[in-house]
Amino acid sequence: MNSAKRAVCFTVVFIFFAFGFTSALAEDSASNPPSSIQAAPDNGPCLKCHNGNKEIKVPGADGDMRALHSVKKLAFGKSVHARLQCVACHQGIKDANKPHGKTESASLDCVQCHTNLWEETKQNKQTNVKPRLGVVMNNIEAYKKTFHALPNKDEPNHVNASCDDCHDTHSFNVPPAGSPDRTSWHLTIPNTCGEKCHTDELEEYATSVHGVKVLEEHNPKAAVCTDCHTSHGITNTSGESFKLDIVHACGGCHKDNLKSYSETFHGQVNALGYGYTAKCYNCHGSHGILAVDNPESKVHINNRLKTCQQCHNGDQGWKGLQKATPGFVSFAPHANTHDFEKYPQMWIASKFMLSLLAGVFAFFWVHSLLWYYREYKDGCPVAYNPNGYTEKHLRVNELLKGEAKGKQIRRFSKLVRAAHLIFALVTMTLILTGMLVFYADTEWAHTVVKVLGGAKIAGIIHRVAASAFLGIFIAQLIYVMNKLLRSKTFKWFGPDSLIPNWQDLKDIIAMFKWFFGKGERPVFDRWTYWEKFDFWAVFWGVGIIGSSGLMLAFPHVTASFLPGWMFNVLTLVHGEEAFLAAVFLFTVHFFNNHFRPDKFPPPDVVMFTGSVPVEAFKREHAEHYNRLVESGELEKYLVDAPSPGMTTASKILGLTLIAVGLTLLVLVIIGFVGNT
């Protein structure tokens, strides 16, 4: 055989074996596709036909012809699936004929393919080697819970949106973060979501401040669909979770506005985990957000009242909100306390409240520390010294040793004691339900509000407690004033009056001299200066906290005669004054009455039993004791000592209230520290 014939025979034999090998490999690949990404034989025959140069149509589910996807060879070569065989996904294809011969195997979808890969990875204990695959699985799990994964109403055999609707399988390749290609890819997201499915939303978005930045100015920092709706875990926008999350989605870019919003009632309820108050989109819109100065904007000054009335519409069947009045227009949901030019009222109110808090705490905390030091250093209570025993004092001493032995001196009537107990319970309730809103982002607030039955129930409890507090205060005030006005001996600035006078100033100076060892411990009459402060603090609290709370509770009335920025000031003052009251009560008031060395161990039960031992009364209110002795009225104040049962019950009640108060103090401190 000559050389030419040998060459021809060799070529024929080579082609035969090559074709046989290729056919066998293709058949094996079709029946047993690779379970993980690996080097694949040439997909050239597939790409030769499915390259888009000629449209290929096949029968659709409805019987009509539909066009197949085209695959660009260059784009596919750069995709994350470039090393896969076509038949790895299209498992039903068994040959390259036209039309293809098919097996009973169904095409492998994205979810199943990646699930198989992940299971294999876990079996091989390579999850640390392929962390990105774990991210993909998390995305799949999030996707399965979304509206996109539900069957389509028109085509139940298909889901509303599959992976391929957003990620073109044949060209999918997310560029590295921070690269120019990643920026370009990010800017295409609105068109990816809008052009095929959400056309109305895309049209509205295109005219918004976000859309103009993205679609016209190509600014990658502006919000695209996935910034608000996420990418794979897209939830129903009417659901509670979306309403709560959207605030933080907006706040991711608008951090200052998120902070100021969080300080409003709307934001505080949202932070507690309840989505019924106004969110960013309620005021600004969703896809068509416009600049504030745009006449078409929902928050433009001319449109703002209408926007508020979307919720505050007077429809009692929907949340029971009264109709917004014109004053709502000047409410500033993003007001702050540091911008004097923009929010002067808030700046002034803030500085006033800070000065008030600093002044009160500085004086009384220093007062308490010095007092503790002085009493601790002295070691024991100072003995009573009447400055010379008169004949009347000697007679009273004999009385107390004889038939009046064991008697106590009545300090408070049953009415006063009952009012104090109710005030204590109501005040603690107000502090708990108020501070959980004030510190709505703390874990304890979330726990407490759930225990109470939700934010609405907590709000009702707060208002009921406030009404009870105000009602008892007014009733007691009327009773006391009626009694005093009918008295012919009462002097408004006398020793029995709770009105501050010059003697109180002298007592304060004498007390500080004693603190520093520069004088004797002062003696007091019926009321000490710190007791008077406690008494008038209730008036101040009712005036400031009560009035601000009342105006906030009826905003439609308030806004009918006051500007809307008053809501900002009232919210600030209401919260800060409540903070002042809570911390003062559970530090200074508790110290004065229960934790001084002279009072230890707590509690002092005089406010529950109504009476105090004579020796204690002599020591703490020597001037009053002397007056009663000299006037011969002491015997009218002598009462039997409370029974052991009454004393024990009073101590248990006192310790319980102290424990509750200190617990509330800890919660307030946790909230305060978390906000600084």
C-alpha positions in Angstrom: 0.0 0.0 0.0 1.5 3.3 -1.0 1.8 6.2 1.4 -1.3 8.1 0.0 -3.5 5.1 0.6 -2.1 4.5 4.1 -2.9 8.2 5.0 -6.5 7.9 3.8 -7.1 4.7 5.7 -5.5 6.2 8.9 -7.7 9.3 8.6 -10.9 7.3 8.2 -10.1 5.1 11.1 -9.3 8.1 13.3 -12.5 9.9 12.4 -14.5 6.7 13.1 -13.0 6.3 16.6 -13.2 10.0 17.4 -16.8 10.1 16.5 -17.5 7.0 18.5 -15.7 8.3 21.5 -17.5 11.7 21.3 -20.9 10.0 21.0 -20.2 7.7 23.9 -19.0 10.6 26.1 -22.1 12.7 25.2 -24.4 9.8 25.9 -22.7 9.2 29.2 -22.9 12.9 30.1 -26.6 13.0 29.3 -27.4 10.1 31.5 -24.9 10.8 34.3 -24.3 14.6 34.4 -21.5 15.9 36.7 -22.6 16.5 40.3 -20.2 19.4 40.8 -18.6 22.0 38.6 -15.8 20.5 36.7 -13.9 20.9 33.4 -16.4 20.1 30.5 -15.9 19.0 26.9 -16.6 21.6 24.3 -20.2 22.9 24.2 -19.6 24.1 20.6 -22.4 22.1 19.0 -24.9 23.6 21.4 -23.6 27.1 21.1 -23.5 26.8 17.3 -27.3 26.6 17.0 -28.4 28.4 20.2 -26.4 31.6 19.6 -29.3 33.9 18.7 -28.4 34.3 15.0 -31.5 32.4 14.1 -34.6 32.3 16.3 -35.6 28.8 17.5 -39.2 28.2 18.5 -40.8 25.3 20.3 -44.3 24.6 21.5 -45.2 26.3 24.8 -47.3 25.1 27.6 -50.4 26.7 26.1 -49.7 25.2 22.7 -48.4 28.4 21.1 -44.9 28.6 19.8 -42.3 30.2 22.1 -38.8 31.4 21.4 -35.9 29.7 23.2 -33.3 31.7 25.1 -30.2 32.5 23.0 -26.8 32.0 24.4 -24.0 34.4 23.5 -20.7 32.4 23.4 -18.6 35.2 24.8 -20.9 36.1 27.6 -21.3 32.4 28.5 -17.6 32.0 28.5 -17.2 34.7 31.2 -20.1 33.4 33.3 -19.8 31.4 36.5 -21.3 28.4 34.6 -18.8 28.5 31.8 -17.1 25.3 32.9 -20.4 23.4 32.9 -21.7 21.2 30.2 -25.1 22.2 28.7 -26.5 18.8 29.5 -25.6 19.2 33.2 -28.7 21.3 33.4 -30.6 20.3 30.3 -30.6 16.6 31.3 -33.5 15.6 29.0 -31.4 16.3 25.9 -29.6 13.1 24.6 -28.4 14.1 21.1 -27.6 17.0 18.9 -30.3 16.3 16.4 -32.9 18.7 15.3 -35.3 18.3 17.0 -33.4 16.8 19.9 -34.0 13.3 21.1 -35.1 13.4 24.7 -35.1 11.2 27.7 -37.6 11.1 30.6 -35.1 13.1 32.8 -36.4 16.6 33.5 -34.1 19.7 33.3 -32.3 20.4 36.5 -33.3 23.8 37.9 -31.0 26.2 39.8 -32.3 25.3 43.2 -31.9 21.6 42.8 -28.5 21.9 41.2 -27.1 24.1 44.0 -28.8 21.9 46.6 -27.1 18.8 45.2 -23.7 20.6 45.2 -24.1 21.8 48.8 -25.1 18.3 50.0 -22.0 16.9 48.2 -19.9 19.6 49.7 -21.2 18.8 53.2 -20.6 15.1 52.8 -17.0 15.9 51.7 -16.6 18.3 54.6 -15.6 21.1 52.3 -18.0 23.8 53.5 -15.1 26.0 54.7 -13.5 25.6 51.2 -16.6 26.7 49.4 -18.2 29.4 51.6 -19.8 31.1 48.7 -21.9 28.1 48.0 -23.2 28.4 51.6 -24.3 32.0 50.8 -26.1 30.7 47.8 -28.0 28.2 49.9 -29.0 30.9 52.3 -30.3 32.9 49.4 -32.3 29.9 48.2 -33.8 29.3 51.6 -34.8 33.0 51.7 -36.2 32.8 48.2 -38.4 29.8 49.0 -40.4 31.9 51.6 -41.1 34.8 49.2 -44.0 35.6 46.8 -41.6 35.0 43.9 -41.4 31.3 44.8 -45.2 30.8 44.8 -46.9 29.2 41.8 -48.1 31.7 39.2 -51.8 32.1 38.9 -51.9 32.0 35.1 -49.3 29.2 34.9 -49.4 27.1 38.0 -46.6 24.9 36.7 -44.3 27.9 36.9 -43.3 30.2 39.9 -43.9 33.9 39.8 -40.2 34.6 39.4 -37.4 32.0 39.0 -33.7 32.5 39.4 -33.3 32.9 35.6 -35.7 35.8 35.5 -33.2 37.9 37.5 -30.0 36.1 36.8 -29.5 35.0 33.2 -28.2 31.5 33.7 -26.0 31.6 30.6 -24.3 34.9 31.4 -24.6 35.3 35.1 -21.5 36.6 36.8 -21.5 39.0 39.7 -18.4 41.2 39.4 -16.1 41.6 42.4 -17.3 44.1 45.0 -15.7 47.5 44.5 -14.9 47.0 40.9 -16.2 49.2 38.1 -18.0 46.2 36.6 -19.8 45.7 39.9 -21.0 49.4 39.8 -22.3 49.0 36.3 -24.0 45.7 37.3 -25.6 47.4 40.3 -27.1 50.2 38.2 -28.9 47.6 36.0 -31.0 46.3 38.9 -34.0 48.6 38.4 -34.3 47.6 34.8 -33.9 43.9 35.7 -36.8 44.2 38.1 -38.9 46.6 36.2 -38.7 45.9 32.5 -40.0 42.4 32.6 -42.4 42.3 35.6 -42.7 45.6 37.6 -43.2 48.0 34.8 -45.5 50.4 36.7 -43.1 50.6 39.6 -40.2 51.2 37.2 -42.0 54.1 35.5 -42.8 55.7 38.9 -39.2 55.0 40.2 -37.7 56.6 37.1 -39.1 60.1 38.0 -38.1 59.8 41.7 -35.0 61.3 43.4 -33.6 57.8 43.6 -34.4 56.9 40.0 -33.0 60.0 38.5 -29.7 59.5 40.4 -29.5 55.9 39.2 -30.9 55.9 35.7 -29.8 59.3 34.5 -26.8 60.3 36.7 -25.5 56.7 37.1 -24.9 57.3 40.8 -24.2 53.9 42.5 -24.9 55.3 45.9 -28.6 55.9 45.2 -31.2 53.3 46.2 -32.2 50.6 43.8 -34.9 47.9 44.3 -32.8 45.5 46.3 -31.8 48.2 48.8 -35.4 48.4 50.1 -36.8 45.0 49.1 -33.6 42.9 49.6 -32.5 40.6 46.8 -33.6 37.1 47.6 -35.7 37.4 50.8 -38.3 39.7 49.3 -41.4 39.9 51.5 -44.9 41.1 51.2 -44.9 44.9 51.6 -48.1 44.8 53.6 -46.6 42.4 56.1 -45.4 43.4 59.6 -41.8 42.4 59.0 -41.5 44.5 55.9 -43.0 47.5 57.6 -40.5 47.2 60.5 -37.5 46.5 58.3 -38.1 49.3 55.7 -37.3 51.9 58.3 -33.8 50.5 58.8 -33.4 50.0 55.0 -34.0 53.7 54.5 -31.9 54.6 57.6 -28.9 52.7 56.1 -28.4 55.7 53.9 -30.3 58.4 55.8 -28.7 57.8 59.2 -29.4 61.2 60.7 -33.1 61.0 59.7 -33.4 57.5 61.1 -32.0 58.8 64.5 -34.5 61.8 64.6 -37.4 59.6 63.5 -36.6 57.1 66.2 -37.1 59.8 68.8 -40.7 60.4 67.7 -43.7 58.4 68.9 -43.9 56.9 65.4 -40.3 55.7 65.6 -40.5 54.5 69.2 -43.5 52.2 68.5 -41.7 50.9 65.4 -38.6 50.2 67.5 -40.8 48.2 69.9 -41.6 45.9 67.0 -45.1 47.1 66.0 -45.7 48.4 62.5 -48.9 50.4 62.8 -47.4 53.8 63.1 -46.2 55.9 60.2 -43.1 54.7 58.3 -40.8 56.5 55.8 -43.0 55.5 52.9 -46.2 56.6 54.5 -45.0 60.2 54.3 -42.5 60.2 51.4 -44.0 57.6 49.2 -42.3 54.4 48.0 -41.2 54.2 44.4 -41.9 57.8 43.5 -40.1 59.7 46.3 -39.6 63.3 45.4 -37.6 66.2 46.9 -39.3 68.1 49.7 -39.4 71.3 47.6 -41.0 69.5 44.7 -44.7 70.7 44.4 -45.6 67.1 43.6 -43.9 65.7 46.7 -46.1 64.2 49.4 -44.2 66.1 52.1 -44.3 69.5 50.2 -45.8 72.1 52.5 -48.9 72.3 50.3 -49.5 68.5 50.4 -48.4 67.7 54.0 -51.7 68.0 55.7 -53.3 65.6 53.1 -50.4 63.2 53.7 -51.0 63.3 57.5 -54.7 62.7 56.9 -53.9 59.4 55.2 -53.6 58.0 58.8 -55.1 60.8 60.9 -58.3 60.7 58.9 -61.0 60.8 61.6 -62.2 57.3 60.6 -63.0 55.7 63.9 -63.1 52.4 62.2 -59.4 52.5 61.4 -57.2 52.9 64.5 -59.5 55.5 65.9 -57.3 58.4 64.9 -58.9 61.8 64.9 -58.6 63.9 61.8 -55.4 65.9 61.5 -55.8 69.6 61.9 -53.7 72.4 60.2 -51.2 72.5 63.0 -49.9 69.1 61.9 -48.2 70.7 58.9 -45.4 72.2 61.0 -44.6 69.0 62.8 -41.0 68.1 62.2 -40.5 64.3 62.2 -36.8 64.8 61.8 -36.2 67.6 64.3 -33.1 67.5 66.4 -31.7 69.3 69.3 -28.4 70.5 67.9 -29.4 72.6 64.9 -30.5 75.9 66.3 -31.1 77.6 62.9 -33.5 74.9 61.7 -35.1 73.8 65.0 -34.7 76.7 67.5 -37.5 75.5 69.7 -36.0 72.1 70.1 -32.6 73.6 70.9 -34.0 75.8 73.6 -36.2 73.1 75.1 -33.2 70.7 75.2 -30.9 73.1 76.8 -33.5 74.0 79.5 -34.2 70.4 80.3 -30.4 69.5 80.4 -29.9 72.4 82.8 -32.8 71.3 85.0 -31.6 67.7 85.1 -28.0 68.7 85.8 -29.0 71.2 88.5 -31.3 68.9 90.4 -29.1 65.9 90.2 -25.9 67.8 91.0 -27.4 69.4 94.2 -29.3 66.4 95.6 -26.7 63.7 94.7 -23.9 65.7 96.4 -26.3 66.4 99.2 -27.0 62.6 99.6 -23.3 61.7 99.4 -22.3 64.2 102.0 -25.2 63.3 104.3 -24.3 59.6 104.1 -20.6 60.4 104.9 -21.6 62.6 107.9 -24.0 60.1 109.4 -21.7 57.2 108.7 -18.8 59.0 110.4 -20.9 60.0 113.4 -21.7 56.3 113.9 -25.1 56.7 115.6 -28.1 59.0 115.6 -27.7 62.3 117.5 -29.6 62.2 120.8 -32.5 64.6 121.3 -31.6 67.8 123.1 -34.5 70.1 123.9 -32.2 72.9 124.9 -33.2 72.8 128.5 -36.1 70.8 130.0 -39.1 72.9 130.9 -41.7 71.9 133.3 -43.9 70.8 130.5 -41.1 68.6 129.0 -40.6 66.9 132.4 -44.4 66.2 132.6 -44.5 64.8 129.1 -41.4 62.6 129.9 -43.3 61.2 133.0 -46.3 60.6 130.8 -44.3 58.7 128.2 -42.8 56.5 131.0 -46.2 55.9 132.6 -49.6 55.5 131.0 -48.4 56.6 127.6 -45.5 54.2 127.5 -45.1 52.5 124.1 -47.2 55.1 122.4 -46.1 56.6 119.0 -46.7 60.0 117.4 -49.1 60.1 114.5 -47.5 61.7 111.4 -49.9 60.9 108.6 -53.6 60.3 108.4 -55.2 57.3 106.7 -56.1 59.5 103.7 -52.6 60.7 103.2 -51.2 57.2 103.5 -53.7 55.7 101.1 -52.9 58.5 98.6 -49.2 57.9 98.9 -49.6 54.2 98.3 -51.7 54.8 95.2 -49.4 57.5 94.0 -46.5 55.0 94.4 -48.2 52.2 92.5 -49.5 54.5 89.7 -46.1 56.3 89.4 -44.2 53.0 89.0 -46.7 51.9 86.4 -46.3 55.2 84.5 -42.5 54.9 84.7 -42.6 51.3 83.4 -45.0 52.0 80.5 -43.4 55.3 79.7 -39.8 54.3 79.8 -40.3 51.3 77.6 -41.3 53.7 74.9 -38.5 56.2 75.7 -36.0 53.3 75.5 -37.9 51.3 72.8 -34.7 49.8 71.3 -33.7 48.0 74.4 -34.2 44.2 74.9 -36.1 44.8 78.2 -38.5 47.1 76.5 -39.4 44.5 73.9 -39.9 41.9 76.6 -42.0 44.1 78.8 -44.3 45.3 76.0 -45.0 41.7 75.0 -45.8 40.8 78.6 -48.2 43.7 78.7 -50.0 42.5 75.5 -48.5 44.9 72.9 -47.7 48.6 72.4 -51.4 49.6 72.2 -52.2 47.9 75.4 -49.2 49.4 77.1 -50.4 52.8 75.8 -53.8 52.3 77.3 -52.3 51.3 80.6 -50.2 54.4 80.6 -53.1 56.7 79.9 -55.3 55.0 82.6 -52.5 55.3 85.1 -52.0 58.9 84.2 -55.7 59.6 84.6 -55.7 57.9 88.0 -52.7 59.9 89.1 -54.2 63.2 88.0 -57.6 62.3 89.6 -56.1 61.4 92.9 -53.9 64.5 92.9 -56.8 66.8 92.2 -59.1 65.1 94.8 -56.4 65.4 97.5 -55.6 68.9 96.6 -59.3 69.9 96.9 -59.5 68.1 100.2 -56.4 69.7 101.7 -57.2 73.2 100.4 -60.8 73.0 101.7 -59.4 71.9 105.1 -56.8 74.7 105.2 -59.2 77.4 104.1 -61.6 76.5 106.8 -58.9 76.5 109.5 -58.7 79.7 111.6 -55.2 78.9 113.0 -53.4 77.8 109.8 -50.6 80.1 108.6 -49.5 79.9 105.0 -45.9 80.6 105.9 -46.0 79.1 109.3 -44.2 76.0 110.6 -47.1 73.7 109.7 -47.1 74.8 106.1 -45.4 73.0 103.3 -44.8 76.3 101.5 -41.0 77.0 101.4 -39.8 79.9 103.6 -36.6 81.6 104.8 -36.1 79.0 107.5 -35.7 76.4 104.9 -32.8 78.3 103.3 -31.3 78.6 106.8 -31.7 74.9 107.4 -30.0 74.1 104.1 -27.0 76.3 105.0 -26.9 74.7 108.5 -27.1 71.2 107.0 -24.1 71.8 104.7 -22.1 73.3 107.7 -22.8 70.1 109.6 -21.8 68.0 106.5 -18.3 69.6 106.7 -18.0 69.6 110.4 -18.5 73.4 110.7 -21.6 73.3 112.9 -24.1 71.3 114.8 -26.7 69.1 113.1 -29.7 71.3 112.6 -33.1 70.5 114.1 -36.3 70.7 112.1 -39.9 71.5 112.5 -42.9 69.6 111.1 -41.6 69.6 107.6 -37.9 69.5 106.4 -36.8 71.3 103.3 -36.3 67.9 101.4 -39.9 66.9 102.4 -41.2 70.1 101.0 -39.2 69.6 97.8 -40.8 66.1 97.4 -44.2 67.6 97.9 -43.9 70.4 95.4 -42.1 68.1 92.9 -45.5 66.4 92.5 -47.0 69.7 91.5 -44.2 70.3 89.1 -44.4 66.8 87.7 -48.2 67.0 87.2 -47.8 70.4 85.6 -45.0 69.5 83.2 -45.5 65.7 82.6 -49.2 65.9 82.9 -49.9 68.8 80.6 -47.4 67.7 77.9 -48.9 64.1 78.1 -52.4 65.4 77.8 -51.6 67.5 74.7 -49.8 64.6 73.1 -52.7 62.3 73.8 -55.1 64.6 71.9 -53.0 65.9 69.0 -55.9 67.0 66.9 -57.0 69.4 69.7 -53.5 70.6 70.3 -52.8 71.2 66.7 -56.0 73.2 66.3 -54.5 76.1 68.4 -50.8 75.4 68.6 -48.2 74.9 65.8 -47.1 71.3 65.0 -43.5 71.9 66.2 -45.0 71.8 69.7 -45.3 68.0 69.3 -41.5 67.9 69.0 -41.0 70.0 72.1 -43.7 68.2 74.1 -42.3 64.8 73.3 -38.8 66.0 74.4 -40.1 67.6 77.6 -42.4 64.8 78.5 -39.7 62.2 78.2 -36.9 64.1 79.9 -39.1 65.2 82.8 -40.2 61.6 83.3 -36.6 60.5 83.3 -35.8 63.2 86.0 -38.8 62.0 88.1 -37.8 58.3 87.9 -34.2 58.8 88.7 -34.9 61.3 91.5 -37.5 59.0 93.1 -35.3 55.9 93.1 -32.1 57.6 94.2 -32.6 60.7 96.2 -36.1 60.0 97.6 -35.2 56.4 98.5 -32.0 57.6 100.1 -33.6 60.3 102.2 -36.3 57.9 103.5 -34.8 54.4 103.5 -31.0 54.2 102.9 -29.4 56.8 105.2 -27.3 55.2 108.0 -29.9 56.6 110.5 -32.7 54.7 108.7 -30.8 51.5 108.0 -32.0 48.7 107.6 -34.8 49.8 105.3 -37.6 50.3 105.0 -39.0 53.2 107.0 -42.6 52.3 107.4 -44.0 55.5 108.8 -45.8 56.2 105.5 -47.6 52.8 105.9 -48.3 52.7 109.6 -48.8 56.5 109.9 -46.9 56.8 113.2 -43.3 57.0 114.4 -41.7 56.2 117.7 -41.5 59.2 120.0 -37.7 59.1 120.3 -37.3 59.0 116.5 -39.8 61.9 116.2 -37.8 63.9 118.8 -34.6 63.3 116.9 -35.9 64.1 113.4 -38.5 66.9 114.2 -37.3 68.3 117.4 -38.8 71.8 116.8 -42.2 70.3 116.1 -42.0 68.1 119.2 -41.1 71.1 121.3 -44.0 73.1 119.9 -46.4 70.3 120.6 -45.1 70.0 124.2 -45.2 73.7 124.9 -48.7 74.1 123.4 -50.0 71.0 125.3 -51.1 69.3 122.0 -48.7 66.4 122.1 -51.2 64.1 123.7 -53.6 64.6 120.8 -50.9 63.1 118.5 -50.2 60.0 120.7 -51.4 56.8 119.2 -51.0 53.1 119.9 -48.0 51.5 118.3 -49.0 49.4 115.2 -49.5 45.7 115.9 -46.7 43.2 115.0 -48.8 42.0 112.1 -49.3 45.6 110.8 -45.6 46.3 111.2 -44.5 43.1 109.4 -47.0 43.7 106.5 -45.7 47.3 106.2 -42.1 46.2 106.0 -43.0 43.6 103.4 -44.9 46.2 101.4 -42.1 48.7 101.8 -39.4 46.3 100.7 -41.5 45.2 97.7 -41.9 48.8 96.5 -38.2 49.5 97.0 -37.3 46.4 95.0 -39.7 47.4 92.2 -38.3 50.9 92.2 -34.7 49.8 92.1 -35.5 47.4 89.3 -37.1 50.2 87.3 -34.0 52.3 88.1 -31.7 49.6 86.6 -33.9 49.4 83.5 -33.7 53.2 83.1 -30.0 53.2 83.5 -29.6 50.4 80.9 -31.7 52.4 78.5 -29.8 55.6 79.2 -26.4 54.0 78.7 -27.5 52.3 75.5 -28.6 55.7 74.1 -25.4 57.5 74.9 
